[in-house]
């Protein structure tokens, strides 16, 4: 847990409004801990899932956006499926990650967003995920050049990795989706 | 029966054998699959985890293509299934926001194992089995995304699903009772944090082994790749292959488990070959 002070008075009302618009009712949490106890990755987190929900209820944006938890959450949706108050914690995590990226906050786990970005670049470019390209892109950007070399070779020699991308015909539609066309008013 | 088919990127890449076994199985069952034309990636975890808007609009394009064909849509990949369902729900909730006023297609989005686990299809599978896989002990592994969040997937018994157990029983194998059927393997973290994936996969394999399983069966291509590859890092004495449900059923129906397909596994898949030939031997001697 962080040693920064926590107070609803200092909370981000913008974050609370955003969560409300996404139907994530963080105020409904009565801290039963079911979310944290079922979380498969909790031992690697700096904030437990329940702490994330509680900090969100106070609008404590800084602590949340700089945490490793938002990046180490595997999006397995166990917490959200089990919450007795029906708080969509998986969507809460999505909102926090997107906000951290938009605000340019240095991620506590930089390799995770680099992976997501490499994946999305691949789709942006081809319309479908191109595994070899996204692995290469991820390795160049993350600096993790040597990791999983043996595994990569094994998968390649077994014919599990296709060398060539599979571009779709509707690539311009995909580019439009990525450019946010049509949503200029909502931003 | 005619179904629209959305393979998704994995089934055209690392899980190509999943695609082949789905097609072979459907052809054995007399189901015609029509791949939806010019489909795109569903965005997978990366899109919804970091770009909400794109996470809905990518699957939305596929939904609109499928709506034109009109047939129910068969989706073998758990992540694609969950993303298509999530987008469909988001658009129905607020069609105005997504510029799709009047959006109301009536096709169903079907994940493959609940589809296969329907009584009529199980019966057909049972009838067509050339080699029942008697004695093969299997840990059915669901992972996350075909089940959760039930608000998205509409799966009622998401904590205690039975579809994979029904499928493996239909071909004569026995499903073991074990603890980690719906635990996450952390597939979305496997590249960036292999240490986490190694820990979670290690727990899954140990649990399956404790229950006496010789192999895992799944319906998720990310689980299949992650659980096979990350157990290699362990160097432990136990390595369990992970088969696709369709791969297992197709082996039982055709009575063959070709060496070419075996080679696609990163862990020895010999147990399925032995199960097929053991049954052969049994039949010959009985």
Interface residues (C-beta under 8 A of the other chain):
Chain A: X40 X41 X44 X72 X74 X75 X76 X77 X78 X80 X81 X88 X90 X93 X94 X95 X97 X98 X101 X109 X111 X112 X113 X114 X115 X116 X117 X119 X120 X123 X127 X128 X129 X131 X135 X138 X142 X147 X148 X151 X154 X155 X158 X159 X160 X161 X162 X166 X168 X169 X170 X173 X174 X177 X178 X180 X182 X183 X186
Chain B: X9 X10 X12 X13 X14 X16 X38 X39 X40 X41 X43 X44 X45 X46 X47 X48 X49 X50 X51 X52 X53 X54 X55 X57 X58 X61 X97 X99 X144 X145 X147 X148 X149 X150 X151 X158 X183 X184 X186 X187 X188 X189 X191 X192 X193 X194 X196 X200 X225 X229 X232 X263 X264 X266
